[in-house]
């Protein structure tokens, strides 16, 4: 089951739109489904909207990445960075048998 789409900070659109205008190759780390981590590289073609699914970054190679699932975009923390950070540090919250 896909996570509900969460609104993205308007400032983040500027970062992506800058990459579109510069026609530069982007490096994107993101959650594909659930907590499955993926990465992609390519030129950003556009930001598209799919009704009832959310907004997507479309790469020239045809790959579509949901905007709110981006962890890092060209080295800059993305909308899902906090989720990734808490996921990555989850085992540090437990005592691991060291009561």
N, C-alpha and C positions, 0 to 999 in steps of 0.2 A: 504494500500500500504506500502510495506516495504521500509525503508530508504536505500539509497545507501550505500554500504560498504565503510568504510573509513579505510585507512591504519593505522596499529597499530605500535607504537614505538617498535623497535626491542628489547629494554631492557625488555619490558613486557613479551616477550616470555620466557625469563630466569626465571621469577617468576613462570610461569605456568609449565615449564619443571622441575623446582625444586620440585614442588608439585607432578608431575608425578613420578619422581625418588624416592621420599621419601614415596610414596604411602600413603600420609596423606589425611585426610578428608578435603575438601575445603568448604568454605562458600562463596557463590557468590551472589551478589545483581546485578540485571541487568534489562534493558528495554526489555520486551518481544516483543511488537509491539507498535509503536508510543511511548507514554509515560506511558504505563502500566508497573508498577514495579512488579518484581518477585524476589524471592530468591530461592536458591537451595543449598543443601548440598550433598556431596558425594565425592568419590575418582575420580580423573581425570584419564581417560583412555588414551586419546590422543588428539592431535589437528588435525582436519581434514579440508580438503578444498573441498568446493562444488562449481563447476564452476558457474560463474555468480551470486553466492549468497554470497561468502566470506569464511572466516575461522571460524571454530567452535571448542569449547571446548566440548569434549564428556565425559560424566560421565559414570561410570560403570553401573548405573541404566538405561542407554539408553537416558537420557536427553542430548540434544545438545543446546549449548548456543553460539550465535554469538559473536565472540571475541571482535569486536568493540562496542558492546552494554553492556559490563561489566562495572558496576559502581564501585563496590568494590570487590576485590578478596582477601580473608583472611585478611581483614582489611586494605588492600593497595588500594589506588585510582586506578581505571581502566581507560581504554580509553574513556568511556562515563561519567566520573566523572564531567568534566566541564559542560557538557550538563545537567546533573542532578542538579548540583549546581545552574546554571542559571534558570532552571525550578523551583527549590524549592524556590528560592528567587524572582521569577517574581512579586509576589504581593507587594514586598517592593519597586518596581520601580514606582508604581502608587501612586497617592495622596489619593486615597480612599475617595474622596469628601472633603478632607482637603486642599482646595486651599489656 
